[in-house]
Amino acid sequence: MRVLVICHEHPPLGGGGGWAASQIAMNLVKLENKVEFITSHFSGLERKEVINGYLIHRVNIGRRSKDGCSGFELLKFMFLAIPKTLRIIKDFHPDFIIAFFTLPSGFITLLSKFCFRIPYIVSLRGGDVPGFLPNELGFYHKITKPLIKLIWKNSSSVIANSIGLQELAKKTLPNVKVIYNGADLEFFKPDLTQRKNGKVKILFVGRLVYQKNPIWFIQAIPEIAQRTNTSFEIEIVGDGPLRSSVEREVNNLNLKGIVKISGWLRKDELLKKYQASDIFVLPSIEEGMPNVVIEAMACGLPIVATNIPGTNELVKDGYNGILVELNDKDKWMDTLVGLIENRKKREEMGLKSLELIQKFTWHEVTKMYLEEMHNG
C-alpha cells in the first residue's frame, strides 16, 4: 500500500503528535508499505530527505520555534501545504492518507479527497478535539467546529489515542475509534547500571506550556523538601513558551540546587535520563495519550501524575504509580515524599510499569492503522 502521512510536526520539531506520526510512518515501511510524509520546515533542516525508509517533504511556513507552531503558522501550513500535497499525490499516487491532527492536516486531506477521491484517516491528538483545554482553546474550537465535523464525516476513520479523548470527541461526532499510542520497546528499556546511589532523581519531560502545568509543580517543591530528610533532585527536560517563567520561579524559590532545566535532548540523551531516574512525574491539566509516560514506563519507572483521561489509562493507581486529583497539592506532595523515602516501593511500581507497557508497541499500533485502511 502507498500511504501519505501529513502532520505539521516531525522530529526534531514538535511534541507527541509528530513523534507518533513518525513512528507509524517508520513501521508502515517495515511492514512493506511505501510512505511519504509532508511536514513543516525549520532552519537547518533539509527541504526533502529520506529518514527511516520514507521520503519527507518540508513546507516553508516561516516556523520560528522547534517545540510548537503559532496559530498563524498552523494556518500557513494548512494553505501552503495544499499545492505541494496535490503535486505529490500526482507523482506518488497514494492509496490512503493519514492526517495527524484534524487541523491543519485534516483540511488538506479533505481537499485531496474532493480532488482525487483518496480516502483518509484522521488521527486525533488532543488539541484538535472540541472541548480539549476549553479555557485556552475554546474560542478556536467554536469557530472551527463546523469544519472539524466536515473533515471527520468525510474520513474513513476518526481515531483517538485514548478512551478519554474518544469520549470527548464523541460529543462532536459519535463514530470515533481508539488506537493507543505505542512505545519503541527496543529502544526505551531499563538499564539499572545508569542508576547511581545517592540522591533520588525525579524526572519531568514535556513542553513547557500551560497544559503540562510546570509552574504548579515547581511551586510544590519547597514544601516537599521540607517534608523529607532524603536528598532528591529534579530534572526538567523540555522547552516552550513558559520556560522563562519556570526559570524565574526556580530562582525565586531558591531551587537551583534541586532543579535542573535541560531543554530538549536528543533521543539517546533522553533515554539515559529515563534510565538514570527513580520517579517520573506528569502534572498535566489535560492529555490525549502521553508518549512520555509510555516511554518512562518502558524504562521501568513509577509514575506520579494527575488523574486525567489518557494518563489514567496508562497508570493504575497504587500499582505502577500514583494518580493525584488535579490541583490537590497536598496529595501531590505526600505522594512524592512517600516515594522519595521508599526505594522498595519505587522499584516494585517500576517493575509493574514494565509489565503493563508490553502491550503498547508501535508495530502493533501501525498494524491497527493498516487494518483501518484496508477496511476503509
C-alpha positions as CSV (number, residue, x, y, z in Angstrom):
1,M,0.0,0.0,0.0
2,R,1.1,3.6,-0.7
3,V,0.5,5.9,2.2
4,L,0.9,9.6,2.5
5,V,1.2,11.0,6.1
6,I,0.5,14.6,6.8
7,C,1.5,16.3,10.0
8,H,2.7,19.8,10.6
9,E,5.4,18.5,13.0
10,H,8.0,15.7,12.7
11,P,11.0,15.1,14.9
12,P,13.0,17.2,15.8
13,L,10.0,19.5,15.6
14,G,7.0,19.5,17.9
15,G,5.9,17.0,20.6
16,G,4.0,13.8,20.9
17,G,1.9,14.1,17.7
18,G,4.9,14.4,15.4
19,W,6.6,11.6,17.3
20,A,3.6,9.3,16.8
21,A,3.3,10.2,13.2
22,S,7.0,9.4,12.5
23,Q,6.8,6.1,14.4
24,I,3.8,5.0,12.4
25,A,5.4,6.1,9.1
26,M,8.6,4.1,10.0
27,N,6.6,1.0,11.0
28,L,4.5,1.2,7.8
29,V,7.8,1.0,5.9
30,K,8.8,-2.0,8.0
31,L,5.5,-3.7,7.1
32,E,6.5,-3.2,3.4
33,N,4.4,-0.2,2.5
34,K,5.6,2.8,0.6
35,V,5.4,6.0,2.6
36,E,5.9,9.8,2.0
37,F,5.5,12.4,4.7
38,I,4.5,16.1,4.4
39,T,5.5,18.4,7.3
40,S,6.8,21.9,8.1
41,H,10.3,23.2,7.5
42,F,12.6,24.7,10.1
43,S,16.0,26.4,9.7
44,G,18.8,23.8,9.4
45,L,16.6,21.0,8.1
46,E,16.6,19.7,4.5
47,R,13.6,20.5,2.4
48,K,13.5,16.9,1.2
49,E,15.2,13.9,2.7
50,V,14.7,10.2,3.3
51,I,14.5,9.1,7.0
52,N,13.8,5.6,8.2
53,G,12.8,4.5,4.7
54,Y,10.3,7.2,3.9
55,L,10.6,10.5,2.0
56,I,9.9,13.7,3.9
57,H,8.7,16.9,2.2
58,R,9.0,20.0,4.3
59,V,6.9,23.1,3.6
60,N,8.4,26.5,4.5
61,I,5.9,28.3,6.8
62,G,8.5,30.6,8.4
63,R,8.3,28.5,11.6
64,R,10.1,30.2,14.4
65,S,10.1,27.6,17.2
66,K,11.1,23.9,17.3
67,D,8.7,23.0,20.0
68,G,5.4,24.4,18.6
69,C,3.6,26.4,16.0
70,S,1.7,29.6,16.4
71,G,-1.9,29.8,15.2
72,F,-0.7,31.9,12.2
73,E,1.9,29.3,11.4
74,L,-0.7,26.5,11.5
75,L,-2.9,28.5,9.2
76,K,0.0,28.9,6.8
77,F,0.8,25.2,6.8
78,M,-2.9,24.4,6.1
79,F,-2.8,26.5,2.9
80,L,0.8,26.4,1.8
81,A,0.9,22.6,2.0
82,I,-2.0,22.2,-0.3
83,P,-0.2,22.7,-3.7
84,K,2.7,20.6,-2.5
85,T,0.3,17.8,-1.5
86,L,-1.5,17.9,-4.8
87,R,1.8,17.6,-6.7
88,I,2.9,14.8,-4.5
89,I,-0.4,12.9,-5.0
90,K,0.1,13.1,-8.8
91,D,3.6,11.7,-8.5
92,F,3.2,9.3,-5.6
93,H,-0.4,8.0,-6.2
94,P,-1.2,7.2,-2.6
95,D,-3.9,4.6,-1.8
96,F,-4.5,6.3,1.6
97,I,-3.7,9.4,3.5
98,I,-3.3,9.7,7.3
99,A,-3.8,13.2,8.8
100,F,-2.3,13.7,12.2
101,F,-4.4,16.5,13.9
102,T,-7.8,17.5,12.4
103,L,-6.4,21.0,11.7
104,P,-4.3,21.8,9.9
105,S,-3.7,18.4,8.3
106,G,-7.3,17.2,8.1
107,F,-8.3,20.1,5.9
108,I,-5.6,19.2,3.4
109,T,-6.8,15.6,3.3
110,L,-10.4,16.7,2.9
111,L,-9.4,18.7,-0.3
112,S,-7.4,15.8,-1.5
113,K,-10.4,13.5,-1.3
114,F,-12.6,16.0,-3.1
115,C,-10.0,16.4,-5.9
116,F,-8.7,12.8,-6.2
117,R,-11.1,10.6,-4.2
118,I,-8.3,9.4,-1.9
119,P,-9.7,8.0,1.4
120,Y,-8.1,9.3,4.6
121,I,-7.9,8.7,8.3
122,V,-7.8,11.5,10.9
123,S,-5.7,10.7,14.0
124,L,-6.8,12.9,16.9
125,R,-4.1,14.1,19.2
126,G,-5.9,16.3,21.8
127,G,-5.9,20.0,21.0
128,D,-7.7,19.3,17.7
129,V,-10.8,18.0,19.6
130,P,-13.5,20.5,20.6
131,G,-13.7,20.7,24.4
132,F,-10.0,20.0,25.0
133,L,-8.4,22.7,27.2
134,P,-11.5,24.9,26.9
135,N,-10.1,27.9,28.7
136,E,-7.2,28.0,26.2
137,L,-8.7,26.6,23.0
138,G,-12.4,27.3,23.4
139,F,-12.7,30.2,21.0
140,Y,-10.6,28.4,18.4
141,H,-12.9,25.3,18.7
142,K,-16.0,27.4,18.5
143,I,-15.1,28.9,15.1
144,T,-13.6,25.7,13.6
145,K,-16.1,23.1,14.8
146,P,-18.2,23.1,11.6
147,L,-15.0,22.5,9.6
148,I,-13.9,19.8,12.1
149,K,-17.2,18.0,11.7
150,L,-17.0,18.1,7.9
151,I,-13.4,16.7,8.0
152,W,-14.5,13.9,10.3
153,K,-17.6,13.0,8.4
154,N,-15.7,12.6,5.1
155,S,-13.0,10.4,6.6
156,S,-12.8,6.6,6.5
157,S,-12.0,6.6,10.3
158,V,-11.6,9.1,13.1
159,I,-9.1,7.6,15.6
160,A,-8.5,8.9,19.1
161,N,-5.4,7.9,21.0
162,S,-7.2,7.2,24.3
163,I,-10.6,6.4,25.6
164,G,-10.8,9.7,27.4
165,L,-10.2,11.6,24.1
166,Q,-12.7,9.3,22.3
167,E,-15.4,10.3,24.8
168,L,-14.6,14.0,24.3
169,A,-14.7,13.6,20.5
170,K,-18.0,11.7,20.6
171,K,-19.6,14.9,21.8
172,T,-18.9,16.3,18.3
173,L,-19.3,13.1,16.2
174,P,-20.3,9.7,17.7
175,N,-18.3,7.4,15.4
176,V,-14.8,7.7,16.9
177,K,-12.5,4.7,17.4
178,V,-9.5,4.2,19.7
179,I,-6.0,3.1,18.9
180,Y,-3.5,3.9,21.7
181,N,0.0,5.4,21.2
182,G,2.8,2.9,21.2
183,A,6.3,2.6,22.6
184,D,9.6,1.7,21.0
185,L,10.4,-1.1,23.4
186,E,13.6,-2.0,21.5
187,F,14.9,1.4,22.3
188,F,13.2,2.5,25.5
189,K,14.2,0.0,28.2
190,P,15.7,-0.1,31.6
191,D,19.4,0.0,32.4
192,L,20.0,-0.3,36.1
193,T,23.7,0.5,35.7
194,Q,22.6,4.1,34.9
195,R,21.0,4.4,38.4
196,K,23.5,5.6,40.9
197,N,23.2,5.6,44.7
198,G,22.7,8.9,46.3
199,K,20.0,11.5,45.6
200,V,16.6,10.3,44.4
201,K,16.2,11.5,40.8
202,I,12.8,12.8,39.7
203,L,12.2,13.4,36.0
204,F,9.7,15.6,34.1
205,V,9.7,15.5,30.3
206,G,7.5,17.7,28.1
207,R,6.7,21.0,26.6
208,L,6.8,23.9,29.0
209,V,3.2,25.1,28.3
210,Y,0.1,25.7,30.4
211,Q,-1.3,22.2,29.6
212,K,1.7,20.5,31.2
213,N,1.3,22.5,34.5
214,P,5.0,23.0,35.2
215,I,4.6,26.1,37.4
216,W,2.2,24.3,39.7
217,F,4.8,21.5,40.0
218,I,7.7,23.9,40.7
219,Q,5.7,25.7,43.5
220,A,5.2,22.4,45.4
221,I,8.9,21.6,45.5
222,P,10.0,23.7,48.6
223,E,7.4,22.0,50.8
224,I,8.4,18.6,49.5
225,A,11.9,19.4,50.5
226,Q,10.7,20.4,54.0
227,R,8.8,17.2,54.5
228,T,11.7,14.8,53.8
229,N,15.2,14.3,55.0
230,T,16.1,12.2,51.9
231,S,18.1,14.1,49.3
232,F,16.4,14.4,45.9
233,E,16.9,16.3,42.7
234,I,14.5,17.2,39.8
235,E,15.4,17.4,36.1
236,I,13.0,19.2,33.7
237,V,13.6,18.1,30.1
238,G,11.8,20.3,27.6
239,D,11.3,23.8,26.4
240,G,8.5,26.1,25.4
241,P,6.9,29.5,26.0
242,L,6.8,29.0,29.8
243,R,10.5,28.3,30.1
244,S,11.4,31.8,31.3
245,S,8.5,31.7,33.8
246,V,9.7,28.3,35.1
247,E,13.3,29.5,35.4
248,R,12.1,32.6,37.2
249,E,10.1,30.5,39.6
250,V,13.1,28.3,40.3
251,N,15.2,31.3,41.1
252,N,12.5,33.0,43.2
253,L,12.1,29.8,45.3
254,N,15.9,29.3,45.6
255,L,15.6,25.8,43.9
256,K,18.7,26.0,41.8
257,G,20.4,23.3,43.9
258,I,17.4,21.0,43.4
259,V,16.0,21.7,40.0
260,K,17.9,21.5,36.7
261,I,16.3,22.6,33.4
262,S,17.9,20.8,30.4
263,G,15.8,21.9,27.4
264,W,15.2,19.4,24.6
265,L,17.6,16.5,24.3
266,R,18.5,14.0,21.6
267,K,16.7,10.7,21.7
268,D,19.7,8.8,23.1
269,E,20.3,11.5,25.7
270,L,16.7,11.4,26.8
271,L,16.9,7.6,27.1
272,K,19.8,8.0,29.6
273,K,17.7,10.4,31.6
274,Y,14.9,7.9,31.9
275,Q,17.3,5.1,32.8
276,A,19.0,7.2,35.5
277,S,15.8,8.4,37.1
278,D,13.9,6.9,40.0
279,I,10.5,8.6,39.6
280,F,8.7,10.1,36.6
281,V,6.2,13.0,37.1
282,L,3.5,14.4,34.8
283,P,1.3,17.1,36.5
284,S,-0.7,17.9,33.3
285,I,-4.1,19.5,33.2
286,E,-5.2,17.6,30.1
287,E,-3.7,14.9,27.9
288,G,-4.6,12.8,24.9
289,M,-2.3,9.8,25.4
290,P,1.1,11.0,26.8
291,N,4.0,9.4,25.0
292,V,6.4,10.4,27.7
293,V,4.5,8.3,30.3
294,I,4.7,5.3,27.9
295,E,8.5,5.8,27.5
296,A,9.0,6.2,31.2
297,M,7.1,3.0,31.9
298,A,9.2,1.2,29.2
299,C,12.3,2.3,31.2
300,G,10.9,0.8,34.4
301,L,9.8,4.0,36.2
302,P,7.0,4.5,38.7
303,I,4.7,7.3,37.6
304,V,3.2,10.2,39.7
305,A,0.7,12.0,37.6
306,T,-2.6,13.9,37.7
307,N,-5.7,11.8,37.4
308,I,-6.9,12.8,33.9
309,P,-8.1,10.9,30.9
310,G,-5.4,9.4,28.8
311,T,-2.9,9.3,31.7
312,N,-5.2,7.2,33.9
313,E,-5.4,4.6,31.1
314,L,-1.7,4.0,31.5
315,V,-1.2,4.5,35.2
316,K,-3.0,2.1,37.5
317,D,-3.3,3.9,40.8
318,G,-1.3,2.2,43.6
319,Y,0.0,-0.4,41.1
320,N,2.6,1.1,38.7
321,G,2.3,4.6,40.1
322,I,0.0,7.0,41.9
323,L,-2.7,9.3,40.5
324,V,-3.4,12.6,42.1
325,E,-6.6,14.7,41.5
326,L,-5.9,17.9,39.6
327,N,-4.7,20.7,41.9
328,D,-4.6,18.5,45.0
329,K,-1.2,19.9,46.1
330,D,-1.1,18.2,49.5
331,K,-1.7,14.7,48.0
332,W,0.9,15.5,45.3
333,M,3.5,16.4,47.9
334,D,2.6,13.5,50.2
335,T,2.9,11.1,47.3
336,L,6.3,12.3,46.2
337,V,7.6,12.3,49.7
338,G,6.4,8.8,50.2
339,L,8.1,7.5,47.1
340,I,11.3,9.5,47.7
341,E,11.6,7.8,51.0
342,N,10.6,4.3,49.9
343,R,13.1,2.7,47.4
344,K,11.4,-0.7,47.6
345,K,8.0,0.7,46.6
346,R,9.6,2.7,43.7
347,E,11.2,-0.5,42.4
348,E,8.1,-2.6,42.7
349,M,6.0,0.0,40.9
350,G,8.7,0.3,38.2
351,L,8.5,-3.4,37.5
352,K,4.7,-3.1,37.2
353,S,5.2,-0.3,34.7
354,L,7.4,-2.7,32.6
355,E,4.7,-5.4,32.9
356,L,1.9,-3.1,31.7
357,I,3.7,-1.5,28.8
358,Q,4.4,-4.7,26.9
359,K,1.1,-4.4,25.0
360,F,2.0,-0.9,23.7
361,T,4.2,-1.2,20.7
362,W,4.3,1.0,17.6
363,H,4.4,-2.2,15.5
364,E,1.0,-3.3,16.8
365,V,-0.4,0.2,16.6
366,T,0.7,0.5,13.0
367,K,-1.0,-2.8,12.1
368,M,-4.2,-1.4,13.6
369,Y,-4.0,1.6,11.4
370,L,-3.3,-0.6,8.4
371,E,-6.4,-2.6,9.2
372,E,-8.5,0.6,9.3
373,M,-7.1,1.4,5.9
374,H,-7.9,-2.0,4.4
375,N,-11.4,-1.8,5.9
376,G,-11.8,1.7,4.5
